[in-house]
């Protein structure tokens, strides 16, 4: 984390767990603000990596699930990184500034993911640089987030995945049931923007931002779920994270076969879990009706719910068990799970 940004966050009242901002002194109030209020979030749990060099685009094109040629100065994308068996190792948010590509990834996956990518660079002219010591990222969300942000920044993106660059700031419009933005740039510029936004917004940490990601149906891969899911299990092709028209990439044969044969037996759903205990990525799901030898499913990402007790989460579940009235966390005695609405249509697939 950028040292200047760290000191700024401390001055703003941030409470940390390791290097992650958990909250700003009143987690319950901050959580409630996610329902219908403006929130400004620290995103230091994400690592910003620059891919530079004349072969950066072509190299990533052969590694990632999406069409990197479509990442433009004004267009970002989600993209997955798979192993040879089509299992996801990471999911990136990718944007472009001048001649460089920038990739956002959970900080906990940075070292292993880029160690692996560098193994395949060979003679390609591409370098990866962790920019987190020089830059910071924040999130901004709320019913009138667009007008509030435009009061501070002259030109902002208006369509999902669109990007604008103003001075040294890069602003990305994200999906969601209310306007959401991700902003990356130097600590001094972000701290000034934060203080202006904070006049009408509630400062929040990682959990609240993750709750907004869950409501938008945006998945993530963490250490506990590396190699656990293929892209379609996380609905990645439904949120423009997979291209079936580009050339080959690692794991492409498996991902394409699943797409064209239409046999996706597990999908990601948004759920509520009736528990006060922390819910972790990778935690197993249980249904007494499941006949799968691989279990009923697993948690993808979870965060404390806002307006009601418990946790909201994204979970990969057997399609055949998605309408079960007896879904539970961990085992048959575990907390009850209820399926919630997800903000895009899932294909009508049956096991």
C-alpha positions in Angstrom: 0.0 0.0 0.0 1.2 3.5 -0.8 2.6 5.0 2.4 1.1 8.4 1.9 -2.3 6.8 1.3 -1.9 4.6 4.4 -1.3 7.7 6.5 -4.3 9.5 4.9 -6.6 6.6 5.7 -5.4 6.5 9.3 -6.2 10.3 9.6 -9.7 9.5 8.2 -10.3 7.1 11.0 -9.7 3.8 9.2 -9.6 0.6 11.3 -7.4 -2.1 9.8 -7.1 -5.9 9.8 -3.6 -6.4 8.5 -3.4 -4.3 5.4 -7.2 -4.3 4.8 -9.5 -1.5 5.8 -12.4 -3.1 7.7 -14.3 0.0 8.6 -14.1 3.7 9.7 -15.4 3.4 13.2 -19.0 2.5 12.8 -19.4 -0.8 10.8 -23.2 -1.1 11.3 -23.9 2.4 10.1 -21.5 2.0 7.2 -23.2 -1.3 6.2 -26.6 0.3 6.3 -25.4 3.1 4.0 -24.8 0.6 1.2 -28.6 0.2 0.8 -29.5 3.6 -0.5 -26.7 6.0 0.5 -23.5 7.3 -1.0 -20.4 5.4 0.0 -16.7 6.0 -0.7 -14.6 2.9 -0.2 -10.9 2.2 0.1 -9.8 -0.6 -2.3 -6.3 -1.2 -1.1 -7.2 -4.9 -0.9 -6.7 -4.8 -4.7 -3.3 -4.8 -6.3 -2.7 -2.6 -9.4 -0.3 -4.2 -11.8 1.1 -2.5 -15.0 1.7 -4.6 -18.1 4.1 -2.7 -20.4 6.1 -3.5 -23.5 5.3 -3.9 -27.2 4.1 -7.5 -26.7 2.0 -6.9 -23.5 -1.3 -7.1 -25.4 -0.5 -10.1 -27.5 1.0 -12.0 -24.6 -2.1 -11.5 -22.4 -4.3 -12.3 -25.4 -2.8 -15.8 -25.3 -3.4 -16.2 -21.6 -6.7 -14.7 -20.6 -10.3 -15.5 -21.4 -11.4 -12.2 -22.9 -10.4 -10.3 -26.0 -7.6 -8.1 -24.9 -7.7 -6.2 -28.2 -11.0 -4.7 -27.1 -9.4 -3.0 -24.0 -9.1 0.6 -25.2 -8.4 3.9 -23.7 -12.1 4.3 -23.0 -13.1 0.6 -22.5 -12.2 -1.8 -19.6 -13.2 -5.4 -19.2 -13.2 -8.3 -16.8 -11.1 -11.3 -17.8 -10.2 -14.7 -16.3 -6.9 -16.5 -16.1 -7.2 -20.3 -16.3 -5.0 -23.3 -15.9 -4.8 -26.0 -18.7 -8.0 -27.6 -17.3 -10.0 -24.4 -17.7 -10.1 -23.8 -13.9 -9.8 -20.1 -12.9 -6.6 -19.0 -11.2 -7.7 -15.3 -11.0 -10.1 -12.7 -12.4 -8.8 -9.3 -13.4 -10.4 -5.9 -14.1 -8.3 -4.6 -17.0 -8.0 -1.0 -18.4 -5.6 0.8 -20.6 -3.8 4.1 -20.2 -1.6 5.4 -23.0 0.4 2.3 -24.1 0.2 0.3 -20.9 -2.4 -2.2 -19.7 -3.4 -2.2 -16.0 -4.7 -5.2 -14.2 -6.6 -5.2 -10.8 -6.4 -8.4 -8.8 -6.9 -9.3 -5.1 -3.6 -8.5 -3.4 -3.5 -12.0 -1.9 -3.2 -13.5 -5.4 -0.7 -11.1 -6.8 2.6 -13.0 -6.1 1.6 -16.5 -7.2 -0.5 -15.3 -10.2 2.3 -13.1 -11.7 5.0 -15.6 -10.9 3.0 -18.1 -13.0 2.4 -15.6 -15.8 6.1 -14.7 -16.0 6.9 -18.3 -16.6 5.3 -18.1 -20.0 6.7 -14.7 -21.1 9.7 -16.4 -22.9 10.9 -14.0 -25.5 7.9 -11.7 -25.4 8.7 -8.1 -24.7 6.4 -7.6 -21.7 7.1 -6.5 -18.1 4.8 -6.6 -15.1 5.1 -3.9 -12.4 3.3 -3.8 -9.1 2.1 -0.2 -8.9 0.4 -0.4 -5.6 3.3 1.5 -3.9 2.7 4.4 -6.2 -1.0 4.5 -6.8 -4.2 3.8 -4.8 -7.8 2.9 -5.8 -11.1 3.9 -4.3 -14.8 3.0 -5.0 -17.7 5.3 -5.1 -21.3 4.2 -5.2 -24.9 5.5 -4.5 -28.1 6.6 -6.1 -26.7 10.0 -7.1 -23.0 8.9 -7.3 -22.9 10.1 -11.0 -23.9 13.7 -10.3 -21.8 13.8 -7.1 -18.7 12.6 -8.9 -19.3 14.9 -11.9 -19.2 17.8 -9.5 -15.6 16.9 -8.7 -14.4 15.5 -12.1 -15.5 17.2 -15.3 -15.8 14.1 -17.5 -16.9 10.7 -16.1 -17.8 7.5 -17.9 -21.5 6.9 -18.5 -21.7 3.3 -19.6 -20.8 0.1 -17.8 -17.0 -0.8 -18.3 -16.4 2.6 -19.9 -13.2 4.5 -18.7 -12.2 8.1 -18.7 -8.8 9.5 -17.8 -8.6 13.0 -16.2 -5.1 14.2 -15.2 -3.6 11.2 -13.5 -6.9 9.6 -12.5 -8.6 6.7 -14.3 -12.3 6.4 -13.7 -14.2 3.2 -14.5 -18.0 2.8 -14.6 -19.0 -0.5 -12.9 -22.2 -2.5 -13.1 -24.7 -2.4 -10.3 -28.3 -1.5 -9.3 -27.1 2.0 -8.6 -24.2 4.0 -10.1 -20.8 2.6 -9.1 -17.3 3.8 -10.0 -13.7 2.6 -9.5 -11.0 5.3 -9.4 -7.3 4.8 -9.5 -4.5 7.3 -9.3 -1.8 9.0 -7.2 -2.4 9.2 -3.5 -2.4 13.0 -3.3 -5.1 13.4 -6.0 -7.2 10.6 -4.5 -7.0 12.0 -1.0 -8.2 15.3 -2.2 -11.1 13.7 -4.2 -11.9 11.5 -1.2 -12.3 14.5 1.1 -14.6 16.2 -1.3 -16.7 13.1 -1.8 -16.7 12.4 1.9 -18.8 15.5 2.6 -21.9 13.7 1.4 -20.8 10.1 1.5 -20.1 7.5 4.2 -16.5 6.1 4.2 -16.5 2.3 4.2 -14.0 -0.5 4.0 -13.7 -3.8 2.1 -16.8 -5.6 3.5 -19.2 -3.0 2.3 -17.6 -2.8 -1.2 -17.7 -6.6 -1.4 -21.4 -6.4 -0.6 -21.9 -4.1 -3.5 -20.0 -6.4 -5.8 -22.2 -9.3 -4.6 -25.4 -7.4 -5.4 -24.0 -6.7 -8.9 -23.3 -10.4 -9.4 -19.5 -9.8 -9.9 -17.4 -12.8 -8.8 -13.9 -13.0 -7.5 -11.3 -15.7 -7.0 -9.4 -15.9 -3.7 -6.7 -18.2 -2.4 -9.3 -20.6 -1.1 -11.0 -21.0 -4.5 -8.0 -21.0 -6.9 -8.7 -23.8 -9.5 -12.1 -24.4 -8.0 -14.3 -23.0 -10.8 -14.5 -22.8 -14.6 -15.5 -19.4 -16.0 -19.1 -20.4 -16.7 -19.7 -21.5 -13.1 -19.0 -17.9 -12.1 -21.2 -16.5 -14.9 -18.2 -14.8 -16.3 -19.5 -15.2 -19.9 -22.7 -13.4 -18.9 -20.9 -10.3 -17.7 -18.6 -9.9 -20.7 -15.6 -11.7 -19.1 -15.2 -14.4 -21.8 -14.8 -14.1 -25.6 -15.7 -17.2 -27.7 -14.5 -15.5 -30.9 -10.8 -14.7 -30.0 -8.0 -17.2 -30.6 -6.5 -19.8 -28.3 -5.6 -19.1 -24.7 -4.7 -21.3 -21.7 -7.7 -23.5 -20.9 -9.7 -22.4 -24.0 -10.6 -25.9 -25.2 -12.4 -26.8 -22.0 -14.1 -23.4 -21.7 -15.3 -23.5 -25.3 -16.5 -27.1 -25.1 -18.6 -26.3 -22.1 -20.1 -23.3 -24.0 -20.9 -25.0 -27.2 -22.2 -28.2 -25.6 -24.3 -26.2 -23.2 -23.6 -28.5 -20.3 -23.1 -26.2 -17.3 -24.2 -28.2 -14.3 -23.2 -25.5 -11.7 -24.0 -21.7 -11.8 -23.3 -18.8 -9.5 -26.3 -17.5 -7.5 -26.8 -14.7 -5.1 -27.8 -16.0 -1.6 -28.6 -14.9 1.9 -27.1 -17.0 4.8 -28.8 -16.9 8.2 -25.7 -16.7 10.4 -23.7 -14.3 12.6 -20.5 -16.3 12.0 -18.0 -15.1 9.4 -18.6 -16.8 6.0 -15.4 -17.5 4.0 -14.8 -18.0 0.3 -14.7 -21.7 -0.5 -17.0 -22.8 2.3 -19.1 -25.8 1.2 -22.9 -25.9 0.7 -25.1 -28.8 1.6 -28.4 -30.2 0.2 -29.8 -33.5 1.3 -31.0 -34.1 -2.2 -27.6 -33.7 -3.9 -26.3 -36.7 -5.7 -23.1 -35.1 -6.8 -19.9 -36.6 -5.6 -18.4 -33.1 -5.7 -20.8 -31.6 -3.2 -23.7 -29.2 -3.6 -21.5 -26.1 -4.1 -19.2 -23.5 -2.6 -19.2 -19.9 -1.5 -17.5 -17.5 -3.9 -17.5 -14.2 -2.0 -19.5 -13.2 1.1 -20.1 -10.0 3.2 -22.3 -9.0 6.2 -25.8 -8.2 5.0 -27.1 -4.6 5.5 -30.8 -4.4 6.2 -31.2 -7.8 7.7 -29.0 -10.1 9.9 -26.7 -12.6 8.3 -24.5 -12.6 5.2 -25.1 -12.0 1.6 -22.9 -14.1 -0.8 -22.4 -15.3 -4.3 -22.3 -19.1 -4.3 -21.7 -21.7 -7.0 -24.6 -24.2 -6.7 -25.6 -27.3 -8.6 -28.3 -26.1 -11.0 -30.5 -29.0 -10.0 -30.4 -27.9 -6.4 -30.9 -24.2 -7.0 -34.6 -24.4 -6.1 -34.0 -26.6 -3.0 -35.8 -25.3 0.1 -33.2 -27.0 2.3 -29.9 -25.5 1.2 -27.4 -25.1 4.1 -23.9 -23.9 4.8 -21.3 -26.6 5.6 -23.6 -29.5 6.5 -27.1 -30.6 7.2 -27.1 -28.7 10.6 -25.6 -25.5 9.2 -27.2 -22.1 8.6 -30.1 -21.9 6.2 -29.5 -20.5 2.7 -32.0 -18.5 0.7 -31.6 -17.8 -3.1 -31.9 -14.1 -3.9 -32.3 -12.3 -7.2 -29.2 -11.7 -9.3 -29.1 -8.7 -11.7 -28.8 -10.6 -14.9 -30.6 -13.5 -16.5 -29.2 -17.0 -16.0 -29.5 -19.5 -18.8 -32.2 -22.2 -18.4 -29.9 -25.1 -17.8 -30.7 -28.3 -16.1 -28.4 -31.1 -14.9 
